[in-house]
Amino acid sequence: MEYLVTMTTHVPDGTPEQEVSEVRAREAVHSAELAAQGHLLRLFRPPLKPGEWRTLGLFAAGDEDRLEEVLASMPLRVWRTDEVTPLSPHPNDPGRPAGPRQPAGPRQATEFLTTFMITVPPGTPGQVVKDTEAGEAERAHELTEQGHLERLWTLGPGRVLGLWRASDPDELQAILKSLPMDSWMSVQTTPLTGHPSDPAIAGT
């Protein structure tokens, strides 16, 4: 099973900088080990306020107990709180690659997380819903082939998490507008920046 983990670090006041550097170095080494074991899939940095230290991690584990063991093994956990969001498979998910890779799409592209809330208008005929869902699946495949859609997960009834690549927010907006379900969706978007320990860029 896959999980999105929001990892927020608070280093205690007065902690020597040398100690912080040592813990961060051990965290980077252990992150590579977890990636090799198949537990750590991606690391991202969301927008941060001055002084914030927060990372988004995509993890894989058999269940939440095993995930907790993985998270507890990370050196920064001594200063960190973790918020775990379970992710369920989505029928239009392109699937994760077998190993580390440079993400598809233009090298200058930015990655984005989107959270969709899908509400089908009351009274919509069932056939219209089926046709729209089929069109959504076809468009998702096209966007995957173009290097824009990386992953899709189900968060719960009517809620979908997506990982995308686009040159800028305007291009992402145009991509999302091209989805057949656009008129049924409200969207929250989080731009992401690279993390030095992200397994997706290992060896590049």
Buried (B, 14 or more C-beta within 10 A) or exposed (E): BBBBBBBEBEBEEEEEEEEBEEBBEEBBEBBBEBBEEEBBBBBBBBEEEEEEBBBBBBBBBEEEEBBEEBBEEBBBBEBBEBEBEBBEEBEBBBEBEEEBBEBBBEEEBBBBBBBBBBEBEEEEEEEEBEEBBEEBEEBBEEBBEEBBBBBBBBBEEEEBBBBBBBEEEEBBEEBBEEBBBEEBBEBEBEBBEEBEBBBBBBEE
